[in-house]
Amino acid sequence: MSSKVTISINGREFIMGCEPGEEAYLSDLAAHLDGHLQDLVSKVGQIGELRLLVMASLIVGDEMRAAQRETAQLKDELLDARGATSQAEARRRADRSKAADVIARAAHRLEALAAAPPDDGEDA
C-alpha cells in the first residue's frame, strides 16, 4: 500500500507517492529543495524552471557531500577516541595488575613477619 503527499516546488504543486509514514519526510525534503529554489529566484530571477532545479539540485548535492565529509571526519575522530580509550583501559588494567602484585607481595611479607619468632632484642 502506498500513500500520497502533495508537495510544492517553485509555486507548483505535485502529488507524489511514498511509503506510508514517509509523508512528512517527503514534505520536508521538498520544502528544503524549494527553499533553495526561492533563494535562487531572489538572486537570479525566474531563469527557467529546469535551470533553477539543476542549480538547486547542485546546491543540495554540495550540502550532501559536505555532510558526508563531516560524517567521515567524525567517524575518524570517534575511532581515534575509541583507540585512546582502549589504550587508557589497557594501562588501567596493567596498573591494577601491578597494584595487586605489590599488595600480594606486601601481604606475603607481613605473613612471613607474623610467622617469625619474636625478636627478643638481643644482638649476637
Biopython code that builds the backbone (N, CA, C, O; Angstrom):
import numpy as np
from Bio.PDB.StructureBuilder import StructureBuilder

atoms = [
    (1, "MET", "N", (0.843, -1.168, 0.000)),
    (1, "MET", "CA", (0.000, 0.000, 0.000)),
    (1, "MET", "C", (0.895, 1.240, 0.000)),
    (1, "MET", "O", (1.883, 1.288, 0.732)),
    (2, "SER", "N", (0.560, 2.231, -0.807)),
    (2, "SER", "CA", (1.363, 3.454, -0.826)),
    (2, "SER", "C", (0.485, 4.640, -0.442)),
    (2, "SER", "O", (-0.741, 4.599, -0.541)),
    (3, "SER", "N", (1.155, 5.682, -0.007)),
    (3, "SER", "CA", (0.471, 6.919, 0.364)),
    (3, "SER", "C", (0.791, 7.975, -0.671)),
    (3, "SER", "O", (1.662, 7.790, -1.520)),
    (4, "LYS", "N", (0.088, 9.067, -0.591)),
    (4, "LYS", "CA", (0.343, 10.191, -1.483)),
    (4, "LYS", "C", (0.484, 11.451, -0.646)),
    (4, "LYS", "O", (-0.144, 11.602, 0.402)),
    (5, "VAL", "N", (1.330, 12.354, -1.141)),
    (5, "VAL", "CA", (1.527, 13.628, -0.468)),
    (5, "VAL", "C", (1.649, 14.698, -1.545)),
    (5, "VAL", "O", (2.217, 14.461, -2.611)),
    (6, "THR", "N", (1.118, 15.857, -1.258)),
    (6, "THR", "CA", (1.215, 16.974, -2.193)),
    (6, "THR", "C", (2.351, 17.876, -1.732)),
    (6, "THR", "O", (2.374, 18.338, -0.591)),
    (7, "ILE", "N", (3.294, 18.118, -2.640)),
    (7, "ILE", "CA", (4.418, 18.994, -2.322)),
    (7, "ILE", "C", (4.374, 20.198, -3.257)),
    (7, "ILE", "O", (3.761, 20.156, -4.324)),
    (8, "SER", "N", (5.034, 21.266, -2.835)),
    (8, "SER", "CA", (5.085, 22.479, -3.638)),
    (8, "SER", "C", (6.544, 22.813, -3.943)),
    (8, "SER", "O", (7.365, 22.977, -3.041)),
    (9, "ILE", "N", (6.838, 22.907, -5.227)),
    (9, "ILE", "CA", (8.174, 23.264, -5.688)),
    (9, "ILE", "C", (8.045, 24.453, -6.629)),
    (9, "ILE", "O", (7.385, 24.365, -7.664)),
    (10, "ASN", "N", (8.675, 25.561, -6.269)),
    (10, "ASN", "CA", (8.672, 26.778, -7.085)),
    (10, "ASN", "C", (7.253, 27.210, -7.468)),
    (10, "ASN", "O", (6.987, 27.621, -8.598)),
    (11, "GLY", "N", (6.354, 27.103, -6.483)),
    (11, "GLY", "CA", (4.986, 27.551, -6.703)),
    (11, "GLY", "C", (4.092, 26.550, -7.415)),
    (11, "GLY", "O", (2.906, 26.819, -7.609)),
    (12, "ARG", "N", (4.620, 25.426, -7.800)),
    (12, "ARG", "CA", (3.819, 24.394, -8.476)),
    (12, "ARG", "C", (3.621, 23.222, -7.538)),
    (12, "ARG", "O", (4.530, 22.836, -6.804)),
    (13, "GLU", "N", (2.417, 22.658, -7.568)),
    (13, "GLU", "CA", (2.114, 21.522, -6.705)),
    (13, "GLU", "C", (2.269, 20.219, -7.470)),
    (13, "GLU", "O", (1.943, 20.121, -8.653)),
    (14, "PHE", "N", (2.776, 19.228, -6.759)),
    (14, "PHE", "CA", (2.966, 17.901, -7.318)),
    (14, "PHE", "C", (2.437, 16.878, -6.314)),
    (14, "PHE", "O", (2.664, 17.003, -5.111)),
    (15, "ILE", "N", (1.738, 15.875, -6.815)),
    (15, "ILE", "CA", (1.286, 14.780, -5.959)),
    (15, "ILE", "C", (2.301, 13.655, -6.128)),
    (15, "ILE", "O", (2.540, 13.162, -7.230)),
    (16, "MET", "N", (2.887, 13.267, -5.003)),
    (16, "MET", "CA", (3.944, 12.256, -5.016)),
    (16, "MET", "C", (3.506, 11.035, -4.216)),
    (16, "MET", "O", (2.866, 11.157, -3.171)),
    (17, "GLY", "N", (3.859, 9.863, -4.721)),
    (17, "GLY", "CA", (3.617, 8.641, -3.978)),
    (17, "GLY", "C", (4.786, 8.372, -3.035)),
    (17, "GLY", "O", (5.927, 8.728, -3.329)),
    (18, "CYS", "N", (4.496, 7.748, -1.913)),
    (18, "CYS", "CA", (5.538, 7.401, -0.948)),
    (18, "CYS", "C", (5.037, 6.268, -0.071)),
    (18, "CYS", "O", (3.860, 5.909, -0.109)),
    (19, "GLU", "N", (5.931, 5.720, 0.706)),
    (19, "GLU", "CA", (5.559, 4.671, 1.657)),
    (19, "GLU", "C", (4.738, 5.283, 2.791)),
    (19, "GLU", "O", (4.958, 6.438, 3.157)),
    (20, "PRO", "N", (3.804, 4.528, 3.347)),
    (20, "PRO", "CA", (3.036, 5.055, 4.491)),
    (20, "PRO", "C", (3.975, 5.486, 5.615)),
    (20, "PRO", "O", (4.925, 4.776, 5.946)),
    (21, "GLY", "N", (3.710, 6.629, 6.186)),
    (21, "GLY", "CA", (4.521, 7.159, 7.268)),
    (21, "GLY", "C", (5.669, 8.043, 6.793)),
    (21, "GLY", "O", (6.330, 8.684, 7.610)),
    (22, "GLU", "N", (5.918, 8.089, 5.481)),
    (22, "GLU", "CA", (7.015, 8.889, 4.927)),
    (22, "GLU", "C", (6.545, 10.250, 4.396)),
    (22, "GLU", "O", (7.335, 11.005, 3.829)),
    (23, "GLU", "N", (5.281, 10.551, 4.580)),
    (23, "GLU", "CA", (4.723, 11.788, 4.027)),
    (23, "GLU", "C", (5.431, 13.033, 4.571)),
    (23, "GLU", "O", (5.812, 13.914, 3.801)),
    (24, "ALA", "N", (5.603, 13.105, 5.864)),
    (24, "ALA", "CA", (6.236, 14.280, 6.477)),
    (24, "ALA", "C", (7.689, 14.410, 6.012)),
    (24, "ALA", "O", (8.169, 15.517, 5.765)),
    (25, "TYR", "N", (8.382, 13.280, 5.895)),
    (25, "TYR", "CA", (9.771, 13.307, 5.442)),
    (25, "TYR", "C", (9.857, 13.837, 4.013)),
    (25, "TYR", "O", (10.693, 14.688, 3.709)),
    (26, "LEU", "N", (8.999, 13.336, 3.148)),
    (26, "LEU", "CA", (8.992, 13.794, 1.757)),
    (26, "LEU", "C", (8.632, 15.284, 1.690)),
    (26, "LEU", "O", (9.216, 16.026, 0.901)),
    (27, "SER", "N", (7.690, 15.715, 2.501)),
    (27, "SER", "CA", (7.334, 17.142, 2.549)),
    (27, "SER", "C", (8.510, 17.992, 3.004)),
    (27, "SER", "O", (8.733, 19.081, 2.474)),
    (28, "ASP", "N", (9.276, 17.493, 3.999)),
    (28, "ASP", "CA", (10.459, 18.219, 4.474)),
    (28, "ASP", "C", (11.522, 18.318, 3.388)),
    (28, "ASP", "O", (12.136, 19.370, 3.209)),
    (29, "LEU", "N", (11.740, 17.222, 2.662)),
    (29, "LEU", "CA", (12.705, 17.254, 1.559)),
    (29, "LEU", "C", (12.297, 18.275, 0.501)),
    (29, "LEU", "O", (13.118, 19.053, 0.015)),
    (30, "ALA", "N", (11.022, 18.254, 0.160)),
    (30, "ALA", "CA", (10.523, 19.192, -0.854)),
    (30, "ALA", "C", (10.664, 20.634, -0.360)),
    (30, "ALA", "O", (11.028, 21.521, -1.132)),
    (31, "ALA", "N", (10.380, 20.868, 0.907)),
    (31, "ALA", "CA", (10.498, 22.223, 1.464)),
    (31, "ALA", "C", (11.957, 22.672, 1.449)),
    (31, "ALA", "O", (12.241, 23.843, 1.198)),
    (32, "HIS", "N", (12.870, 21.766, 1.711)),
    (32, "HIS", "CA", (14.297, 22.092, 1.685)),
    (32, "HIS", "C", (14.720, 22.497, 0.262)),
    (32, "HIS", "O", (15.378, 23.519, 0.067)),
    (33, "LEU", "N", (14.333, 21.685, -0.716)),
    (33, "LEU", "CA", (14.655, 21.992, -2.110)),
    (33, "LEU", "C", (13.999, 23.307, -2.529)),
    (33, "LEU", "O", (14.628, 24.143, -3.178)),
    (34, "ASP", "N", (12.748, 23.482, -2.158)),
    (34, "ASP", "CA", (12.038, 24.713, -2.532)),
    (34, "ASP", "C", (12.667, 25.937, -1.874)),
    (34, "ASP", "O", (12.683, 27.017, -2.465)),
    (35, "GLY", "N", (13.185, 25.778, -0.659)),
    (35, "GLY", "CA", (13.878, 26.896, -0.012)),
    (35, "GLY", "C", (15.068, 27.348, -0.841)),
    (35, "GLY", "O", (15.291, 28.546, -1.017)),
    (36, "HIS", "N", (15.834, 26.384, -1.351)),
    (36, "HIS", "CA", (16.964, 26.733, -2.223)),
    (36, "HIS", "C", (16.482, 27.377, -3.516)),
    (36, "HIS", "O", (17.092, 28.327, -4.005)),
    (37, "LEU", "N", (15.392, 26.864, -4.066)),
    (37, "LEU", "CA", (14.844, 27.457, -5.290)),
    (37, "LEU", "C", (14.436, 28.909, -5.044)),
    (37, "LEU", "O", (14.718, 29.783, -5.864)),
    (38, "GLN", "N", (13.783, 29.161, -3.932)),
    (38, "GLN", "CA", (13.338, 30.524, -3.631)),
    (38, "GLN", "C", (14.532, 31.457, -3.430)),
    (38, "GLN", "O", (14.498, 32.613, -3.854)),
    (39, "ASP", "N", (15.591, 30.954, -2.780)),
    (39, "ASP", "CA", (16.818, 31.757, -2.632)),
    (39, "ASP", "C", (17.397, 32.099, -4.002)),
    (39, "ASP", "O", (17.795, 33.236, -4.258)),
    (40, "LEU", "N", (17.435, 31.099, -4.873)),
    (40, "LEU", "CA", (17.975, 31.334, -6.219)),
    (40, "LEU", "C", (17.116, 32.331, -6.991)),
    (40, "LEU", "O", (17.644, 33.230, -7.647)),
    (41, "VAL", "N", (15.802, 32.176, -6.916)),
    (41, "VAL", "CA", (14.902, 33.091, -7.624)),
    (41, "VAL", "C", (15.116, 34.518, -7.129)),
    (41, "VAL", "O", (15.083, 35.463, -7.918)),
    (42, "SER", "N", (15.337, 34.677, -5.813)),
    (42, "SER", "CA", (15.548, 36.023, -5.287)),
    (42, "SER", "C", (16.875, 36.616, -5.764)),
    (42, "SER", "O", (17.025, 37.835, -5.841)),
    (43, "LYS", "N", (17.833, 35.747, -6.081)),
    (43, "LYS", "CA", (19.142, 36.221, -6.534)),
    (43, "LYS", "C", (19.238, 36.393, -8.044)),
    (43, "LYS", "O", (19.799, 37.376, -8.528)),
    (44, "VAL", "N", (18.689, 35.432, -8.791)),
    (44, "VAL", "CA", (18.876, 35.461, -10.253)),
    (44, "VAL", "C", (17.580, 35.597, -11.028)),
    (44, "VAL", "O", (17.609, 35.739, -12.250)),
    (45, "GLY", "N", (16.434, 35.555, -10.341)),
    (45, "GLY", "CA", (15.149, 35.677, -11.022)),
    (45, "GLY", "C", (14.687, 34.332, -11.572)),
    (45, "GLY", "O", (15.344, 33.306, -11.397)),
    (46, "GLN", "N", (13.537, 34.370, -12.241)),
    (46, "GLN", "CA", (12.978, 33.153, -12.851)),
    (46, "GLN", "C", (13.684, 32.921, -14.178)),
    (46, "GLN", "O", (13.236, 33.412, -15.214)),
    (47, "ILE", "N", (14.769, 32.186, -14.155)),
    (47, "ILE", "CA", (15.589, 31.966, -15.353)),
    (47, "ILE", "C", (15.253, 30.657, -16.052)),
    (47, "ILE", "O", (16.020, 30.170, -16.884)),
    (48, "GLY", "N", (14.130, 30.106, -15.717)),
    (48, "GLY", "CA", (13.704, 28.833, -16.292)),
    (48, "GLY", "C", (13.682, 27.768, -15.214)),
    (48, "GLY", "O", (14.628, 27.602, -14.444)),
    (49, "GLU", "N", (12.573, 27.056, -15.186)),
    (49, "GLU", "CA", (12.371, 26.076, -14.127)),
    (49, "GLU", "C", (13.445, 24.986, -14.121)),
    (49, "GLU", "O", (13.962, 24.621, -13.065)),
    (50, "LEU", "N", (13.774, 24.474, -15.302)),
    (50, "LEU", "CA", (14.774, 23.410, -15.365)),
    (50, "LEU", "C", (16.125, 23.892, -14.854)),
    (50, "LEU", "O", (16.789, 23.204, -14.079)),
    (51, "ARG", "N", (16.522, 25.077, -15.295)),
    (51, "ARG", "CA", (17.805, 25.631, -14.840)),
    (51, "ARG", "C", (17.832, 25.842, -13.335)),
    (51, "ARG", "O", (18.816, 25.523, -12.668)),
    (52, "LEU", "N", (16.744, 26.380, -12.810)),
    (52, "LEU", "CA", (16.654, 26.590, -11.361)),
    (52, "LEU", "C", (16.727, 25.260, -10.610)),
    (52, "LEU", "O", (17.409, 25.155, -9.590)),
    (53, "LEU", "N", (16.024, 24.247, -11.117)),
    (53, "LEU", "CA", (16.053, 22.941, -10.466)),
    (53, "LEU", "C", (17.442, 22.324, -10.516)),
    (53, "LEU", "O", (17.880, 21.710, -9.543)),
    (54, "VAL", "N", (18.139, 22.478, -11.634)),
    (54, "VAL", "CA", (19.506, 21.957, -11.723)),
    (54, "VAL", "C", (20.395, 22.677, -10.720)),
    (54, "VAL", "O", (21.166, 22.036, -10.005)),
    (55, "MET", "N", (20.297, 24.005, -10.657)),
    (55, "MET", "CA", (21.122, 24.770, -9.720)),
    (55, "MET", "C", (20.811, 24.370, -8.268)),
    (55, "MET", "O", (21.726, 24.171, -7.469)),
    (56, "ALA", "N", (19.528, 24.255, -7.935)),
    (56, "ALA", "CA", (19.141, 23.872, -6.568)),
    (56, "ALA", "C", (19.601, 22.448, -6.258)),
    (56, "ALA", "O", (20.021, 22.158, -5.138)),
    (57, "SER", "N", (19.522, 21.572, -7.244)),
    (57, "SER", "CA", (19.981, 20.193, -7.049)),
    (57, "SER", "C", (21.479, 20.158, -6.779)),
    (57, "SER", "O", (21.941, 19.383, -5.943)),
    (58, "LEU", "N", (22.237, 20.988, -7.478)),
    (58, "LEU", "CA", (23.675, 21.052, -7.243)),
    (58, "LEU", "C", (23.973, 21.568, -5.836)),
    (58, "LEU", "O", (24.896, 21.088, -5.178)),
    (59, "ILE", "N", (23.206, 22.528, -5.385)),
    (59, "ILE", "CA", (23.385, 23.052, -4.027)),
    (59, "ILE", "C", (23.092, 21.952, -2.999)),
    (59, "ILE", "O", (23.845, 21.775, -2.041)),
    (60, "VAL", "N", (21.999, 21.220, -3.204)),
    (60, "VAL", "CA", (21.646, 20.133, -2.289)),
    (60, "VAL", "C", (22.718, 19.041, -2.343)),
    (60, "VAL", "O", (23.085, 18.481, -1.310)),
    (61, "GLY", "N", (23.218, 18.741, -3.539)),
    (61, "GLY", "CA", (24.297, 17.769, -3.669)),
    (61, "GLY", "C", (25.546, 18.213, -2.931)),
    (61, "GLY", "O", (26.218, 17.401, -2.295)),
    (62, "ASP", "N", (25.858, 19.501, -3.013)),
    (62, "ASP", "CA", (27.009, 20.043, -2.293)),
    (62, "ASP", "C", (26.810, 19.911, -0.786)),
    (62, "ASP", "O", (27.745, 19.563, -0.065)),
    (63, "GLU", "N", (25.605, 20.185, -0.311)),
    (63, "GLU", "CA", (25.309, 20.006, 1.118)),
    (63, "GLU", "C", (25.508, 18.549, 1.535)),
    (63, "GLU", "O", (26.053, 18.261, 2.600)),
    (64, "MET", "N", (25.051, 17.637, 0.669)),
    (64, "MET", "CA", (25.191, 16.221, 0.976)),
    (64, "MET", "C", (26.660, 15.826, 1.054)),
    (64, "MET", "O", (27.069, 15.113, 1.971)),
    (65, "ARG", "N", (27.455, 16.292, 0.086)),
    (65, "ARG", "CA", (28.888, 15.967, 0.098)),
    (65, "ARG", "C", (29.560, 16.528, 1.343)),
    (65, "ARG", "O", (30.383, 15.854, 1.961)),
    (66, "ALA", "N", (29.216, 17.755, 1.713)),
    (66, "ALA", "CA", (29.797, 18.362, 2.918)),
    (66, "ALA", "C", (29.414, 17.539, 4.152)),
    (66, "ALA", "O", (30.242, 17.320, 5.037)),
    (67, "ALA", "N", (28.164, 17.086, 4.208)),
    (67, "ALA", "CA", (27.722, 16.260, 5.329)),
    (67, "ALA", "C", (28.460, 14.922, 5.339)),
    (67, "ALA", "O", (28.809, 14.417, 6.406)),
    (68, "GLN", "N", (28.698, 14.348, 4.164)),
    (68, "GLN", "CA", (29.448, 13.089, 4.086)),
    (68, "GLN", "C", (30.882, 13.272, 4.566)),
    (68, "GLN", "O", (31.410, 12.427, 5.288)),
    (69, "ARG", "N", (31.519, 14.384, 4.161)),
    (69, "ARG", "CA", (32.882, 14.648, 4.617)),
    (69, "ARG", "C", (32.914, 14.813, 6.133)),
    (69, "ARG", "O", (33.791, 14.272, 6.808)),
    (70, "GLU", "N", (31.958, 15.559, 6.656)),
    (70, "GLU", "CA", (31.906, 15.777, 8.103)),
    (70, "GLU", "C", (31.653, 14.460, 8.837)),
    (70, "GLU", "O", (32.250, 14.204, 9.883)),
    (71, "THR", "N", (30.774, 13.634, 8.291)),
    (71, "THR", "CA", (30.495, 12.326, 8.892)),
    (71, "THR", "C", (31.754, 11.471, 8.897)),
    (71, "THR", "O", (32.063, 10.829, 9.901)),
    (72, "ALA", "N", (32.482, 11.458, 7.784)),
    (72, "ALA", "CA", (33.724, 10.674, 7.709)),
    (72, "ALA", "C", (34.737, 11.185, 8.725)),
    (72, "ALA", "O", (35.409, 10.394, 9.386)),
    (73, "GLN", "N", (34.847, 12.507, 8.851)),
    (73, "GLN", "CA", (35.783, 13.086, 9.815)),
    (73, "GLN", "C", (35.376, 12.716, 11.236)),
    (73, "GLN", "O", (36.225, 12.368, 12.057)),
    (74, "LEU", "N", (34.088, 12.790, 11.524)),
    (74, "LEU", "CA", (33.617, 12.439, 12.866)),
    (74, "LEU", "C", (33.827, 10.948, 13.160)),
    (74, "LEU", "O", (34.144, 10.573, 14.288)),
    (75, "LYS", "N", (33.649, 10.103, 12.139)),
    (75, "LYS", "CA", (33.915, 8.672, 12.321)),
    (75, "LYS", "C", (35.387, 8.445, 12.635)),
    (75, "LYS", "O", (35.724, 7.651, 13.513)),
    (76, "ASP", "N", (36.271, 9.149, 11.909)),
    (76, "ASP", "CA", (37.706, 9.028, 12.181)),
    (76, "ASP", "C", (38.029, 9.480, 13.604)),
    (76, "ASP", "O", (38.792, 8.823, 14.312)),
    (77, "GLU", "N", (37.447, 10.597, 14.014)),
    (77, "GLU", "CA", (37.681, 11.097, 15.367)),
    (77, "GLU", "C", (37.157, 10.115, 16.408)),
    (77, "GLU", "O", (37.778, 9.916, 17.452)),
    (78, "LEU", "N", (36.012, 9.502, 16.119)),
    (78, "LEU", "CA", (35.441, 8.517, 17.038)),
    (78, "LEU", "C", (36.348, 7.301, 17.142)),
    (78, "LEU", "O", (36.578, 6.787, 18.237)),
    (79, "LEU", "N", (36.870, 6.834, 15.994)),
    (79, "LEU", "CA", (37.800, 5.702, 16.027)),
    (79, "LEU", "C", (39.057, 6.043, 16.817)),
    (79, "LEU", "O", (39.549, 5.226, 17.595)),
    (80, "ASP", "N", (39.578, 7.264, 16.614)),
    (80, "ASP", "CA", (40.751, 7.705, 17.375)),
    (80, "ASP", "C", (40.441, 7.732, 18.873)),
    (80, "ASP", "O", (41.246, 7.290, 19.693)),
    (81, "ALA", "N", (39.266, 8.255, 19.213)),
    (81, "ALA", "CA", (38.876, 8.338, 20.623)),
    (81, "ALA", "C", (38.710, 6.937, 21.210)),
    (81, "ALA", "O", (39.108, 6.683, 22.347)),
    (82, "ARG", "N", (38.119, 6.030, 20.427)),
    (82, "ARG", "CA", (37.969, 4.652, 20.915)),
    (82, "ARG", "C", (39.333, 4.014, 21.115)),
    (82, "ARG", "O", (39.549, 3.286, 22.084)),
    (83, "GLY", "N", (40.264, 4.290, 20.185)),
    (83, "GLY", "CA", (41.622, 3.759, 20.329)),
    (83, "GLY", "C", (42.292, 4.291, 21.578)),
    (83, "GLY", "O", (42.934, 3.543, 22.316)),
    (84, "ALA", "N", (42.141, 5.597, 21.815)),
    (84, "ALA", "CA", (42.732, 6.204, 23.014)),
    (84, "ALA", "C", (42.092, 5.624, 24.275)),
    (84, "ALA", "O", (42.767, 5.385, 25.276)),
    (85, "THR", "N", (40.784, 5.403, 24.209)),
    (85, "THR", "CA", (40.086, 4.817, 25.355)),
    (85, "THR", "C", (40.574, 3.397, 25.594)),
    (85, "THR", "O", (40.783, 2.992, 26.738)),
    (86, "SER", "N", (40.757, 2.639, 24.515)),
    (86, "SER", "CA", (41.257, 1.267, 24.656)),
    (86, "SER", "C", (42.655, 1.255, 25.259)),
    (86, "SER", "O", (42.962, 0.422, 26.112)),
    (87, "GLN", "N", (43.505, 2.184, 24.812)),
    (87, "GLN", "CA", (44.855, 2.267, 25.369)),
    (87, "GLN", "C", (44.801, 2.645, 26.843)),
    (87, "GLN", "O", (45.527, 2.082, 27.662)),
    (88, "ALA", "N", (43.942, 3.594, 27.176)),
    (88, "ALA", "CA", (43.810, 4.003, 28.578)),
    (88, "ALA", "C", (43.285, 2.840, 29.415)),
    (88, "ALA", "O", (43.730, 2.631, 30.544)),
    (89, "GLU", "N", (42.343, 2.091, 28.864)),
    (89, "GLU", "CA", (41.797, 0.931, 29.577)),
    (89, "GLU", "C", (42.886, -0.123, 29.782)),
    (89, "GLU", "O", (42.966, -0.728, 30.851)),
    (90, "ALA", "N", (43.719, -0.344, 28.772)),
    (90, "ALA", "CA", (44.818, -1.316, 28.899)),
    (90, "ALA", "C", (45.810, -0.853, 29.972)),
    (90, "ALA", "O", (46.281, -1.659, 30.775)),
    (91, "ARG", "N", (46.126, 0.453, 29.983)),
    (91, "ARG", "CA", (47.027, 0.975, 31.020)),
    (91, "ARG", "C", (46.400, 0.826, 32.408)),
    (91, "ARG", "O", (47.089, 0.480, 33.368)),
    (92, "ARG", "N", (45.111, 1.085, 32.513)),
    (92, "ARG", "CA", (44.412, 0.959, 33.794)),
    (92, "ARG", "C", (44.462, -0.484, 34.283)),
    (92, "ARG", "O", (44.706, -0.739, 35.462)),
    (93, "ARG", "N", (44.228, -1.435, 33.362)),
    (93, "ARG", "CA", (44.295, -2.850, 33.747)),
    (93, "ARG", "C", (45.705, -3.228, 34.187)),
    (93, "ARG", "O", (45.883, -3.947, 35.170)),
    (94, "ALA", "N", (46.713, -2.736, 33.451)),
    (94, "ALA", "CA", (48.111, -3.034, 33.816)),
    (94, "ALA", "C", (48.435, -2.429, 35.178)),
    (94, "ALA", "O", (49.087, -3.070, 36.002)),
    (95, "ASP", "N", (47.981, -1.190, 35.420)),
    (95, "ASP", "CA", (48.224, -0.549, 36.717)),
    (95, "ASP", "C", (47.548, -1.329, 37.843)),
    (95, "ASP", "O", (48.122, -1.494, 38.919)),
    (96, "ARG", "N", (46.319, -1.812, 37.594)),
    (96, "ARG", "CA", (45.616, -2.600, 38.605)),
    (96, "ARG", "C", (46.381, -3.891, 38.897)),
    (96, "ARG", "O", (46.518, -4.304, 40.048)),
    (97, "SER", "N", (46.877, -4.516, 37.827)),
    (97, "SER", "CA", (47.627, -5.762, 37.990)),
    (97, "SER", "C", (48.896, -5.516, 38.803)),
    (97, "SER", "O", (49.220, -6.296, 39.698)),
    (98, "LYS", "N", (49.618, -4.430, 38.493)),
    (98, "LYS", "CA", (50.822, -4.094, 39.246)),
    (98, "LYS", "C", (50.477, -3.823, 40.706)),
    (98, "LYS", "O", (51.178, -4.277, 41.611)),
    (99, "ALA", "N", (49.395, -3.082, 40.932)),
    (99, "ALA", "CA", (48.986, -2.778, 42.306)),
    (99, "ALA", "C", (48.619, -4.060, 43.048)),
    (99, "ALA", "O", (48.944, -4.207, 44.226)),
    (100, "ALA", "N", (47.949, -4.983, 42.374)),
    (100, "ALA", "CA", (47.585, -6.251, 43.004)),
    (100, "ALA", "C", (48.841, -7.049, 43.350)),
    (100, "ALA", "O", (48.906, -7.682, 44.404)),
    (101, "ASP", "N", (49.841, -7.018, 42.461)),
    (101, "ASP", "CA", (51.100, -7.714, 42.733)),
    (101, "ASP", "C", (51.808, -7.112, 43.946)),
    (101, "ASP", "O", (52.297, -7.842, 44.808)),
    (102, "VAL", "N", (51.862, -5.786, 44.013)),
    (102, "VAL", "CA", (52.511, -5.116, 45.146)),
    (102, "VAL", "C", (51.792, -5.468, 46.448)),
    (102, "VAL", "O", (52.431, -5.749, 47.461)),
    (103, "ILE", "N", (50.478, -5.451, 46.414)),
    (103, "ILE", "CA", (49.691, -5.778, 47.617)),
    (103, "ILE", "C", (49.917, -7.231, 48.009)),
    (103, "ILE", "O", (50.056, -7.543, 49.192)),
    (104, "ALA", "N", (49.954, -8.126, 47.018)),
    (104, "ALA", "CA", (50.177, -9.553, 47.319)),
    (104, "ALA", "C", (51.557, -9.760, 47.932)),
    (104, "ALA", "O", (51.695, -10.516, 48.893)),
    (105, "ARG", "N", (52.597, -9.091, 47.382)),
    (105, "ARG", "CA", (53.952, -9.220, 47.947)),
    (105, "ARG", "C", (53.994, -8.669, 49.367)),
    (105, "ARG", "O", (54.605, -9.270, 50.251)),
    (106, "ALA", "N", (53.348, -7.531, 49.587)),
    (106, "ALA", "CA", (53.325, -6.942, 50.925)),
    (106, "ALA", "C", (52.603, -7.872, 51.900)),
    (106, "ALA", "O", (53.042, -8.040, 53.038)),
    (107, "ALA", "N", (51.509, -8.468, 51.464)),
    (107, "ALA", "CA", (50.777, -9.393, 52.338)),
    (107, "ALA", "C", (51.632, -10.598, 52.668)),
    (107, "ALA", "O", (51.630, -11.081, 53.800)),
    (108, "HIS", "N", (52.376, -11.090, 51.658)),
    (108, "HIS", "CA", (53.255, -12.242, 51.888)),
    (108, "HIS", "C", (54.337, -11.892, 52.916)),
    (108, "HIS", "O", (54.626, -12.687, 53.810)),
    (109, "ARG", "N", (54.932, -10.701, 52.788)),
    (109, "ARG", "CA", (55.959, -10.267, 53.753)),
    (109, "ARG", "C", (55.373, -10.142, 55.154)),
    (109, "ARG", "O", (55.979, -10.567, 56.138)),
    (110, "LEU", "N", (54.178, -9.549, 55.225)),
    (110, "LEU", "CA", (53.532, -9.398, 56.537)),
    (110, "LEU", "C", (53.235, -10.758, 57.157)),
    (110, "LEU", "O", (53.403, -10.940, 58.363)),
    (111, "GLU", "N", (52.795, -11.712, 56.345)),
    (111, "GLU", "CA", (52.533, -13.055, 56.863)),
    (111, "GLU", "C", (53.831, -13.695, 57.345)),
    (111, "GLU", "O", (53.851, -14.367, 58.376)),
    (112, "ALA", "N", (54.923, -13.485, 56.594)),
    (112, "ALA", "CA", (56.220, -14.044, 56.993)),
    (112, "ALA", "C", (56.677, -13.409, 58.301)),
    (112, "ALA", "O", (57.188, -14.097, 59.185)),
    (113, "LEU", "N", (56.493, -12.105, 58.423)),
    (113, "LEU", "CA", (56.877, -11.434, 59.666)),
    (113, "LEU", "C", (56.032, -11.914, 60.836)),
    (113, "LEU", "O", (56.530, -12.080, 61.950)),
    (114, "ALA", "N", (54.760, -12.133, 60.575)),
    (114, "ALA", "CA", (53.873, -12.582, 61.642)),
    (114, "ALA", "C", (54.217, -14.005, 62.064)),
    (114, "ALA", "O", (54.036, -14.361, 63.228)),
    (115, "ALA", "N", (54.701, -14.810, 61.151)),
    (115, "ALA", "CA", (55.037, -16.207, 61.469)),
    (115, "ALA", "C", (56.420, -16.332, 62.106)),
    (115, "ALA", "O", (56.710, -17.354, 62.729)),
    (116, "ALA", "N", (57.275, -15.328, 61.969)),
    (116, "ALA", "CA", (58.623, -15.388, 62.512)),
    (116, "ALA", "C", (58.578, -15.297, 64.020)),
    (116, "ALA", "O", (57.687, -14.659, 64.582)),
    (117, "PRO", "N", (59.564, -15.951, 64.703)),
    (117, "PRO", "CA", (59.603, -15.854, 66.165)),
    (117, "PRO", "C", (59.887, -14.395, 66.565)),
    (117, "PRO", "O", (60.573, -13.665, 65.849)),
    (118, "PRO", "N", (59.360, -14.001, 67.690)),
    (118, "PRO", "CA", (59.582, -12.625, 68.124)),
    (118, "PRO", "C", (61.058, -12.367, 68.398)),
    (118, "PRO", "O", (61.780, -13.232, 68.894)),
    (119, "ASP", "N", (61.475, -11.180, 68.068)),
    (119, "ASP", "CA", (62.872, -10.745, 68.291)),
    (119, "ASP", "C", (62.967, -10.326, 69.756)),
    (119, "ASP", "O", (62.203, -9.466, 70.194)),
    (120, "ASP", "N", (63.892, -10.915, 70.527)),
    (120, "ASP", "CA", (63.989, -10.562, 71.939)),
    (120, "ASP", "C", (64.826, -9.335, 72.179)),
    (120, "ASP", "O", (65.029, -8.930, 73.323)),
    (121, "GLY", "N", (65.315, -8.739, 71.114)),
    (121, "GLY", "CA", (66.059, -7.507, 71.239)),
    (121, "GLY", "C", (67.529, -7.701, 71.467)),
    (121, "GLY", "O", (68.250, -6.704, 71.499)),
    (122, "GLU", "N", (68.039, -8.912, 71.628)),
    (122, "GLU", "CA", (69.462, -9.144, 71.867)),
    (122, "GLU", "C", (70.175, -9.256, 70.549)),
    (122, "GLU", "O", (69.701, -9.895, 69.610)),
    (123, "ASP", "N", (71.373, -8.595, 70.495)),
    (123, "ASP", "CA", (72.221, -8.693, 69.305)),
    (123, "ASP", "C", (73.298, -9.721, 69.577)),
    (123, "ASP", "O", (73.789, -9.798, 70.704)),
    (124, "ALA", "N", (73.678, -10.497, 68.616)),
    (124, "ALA", "CA", (74.693, -11.528, 68.805)),
    (124, "ALA", "C", (76.062, -11.025, 68.689)),
    (124, "ALA", "O", (77.015, -11.791, 68.828)),
]
sb = StructureBuilder()
sb.init_structure("model")
sb.init_model(0)
sb.init_chain("A")
sb.init_seg("    ")
for serial, (resi, resn, name, xyz) in enumerate(atoms, 1):
    if name == "N":
        sb.init_residue(resn, " ", resi, " ")
    sb.init_atom(name, np.array(xyz, "f"), 0.0, 1.0, " ", f" {name:<3s}", serial, name[0])
structure = sb.get_structure()
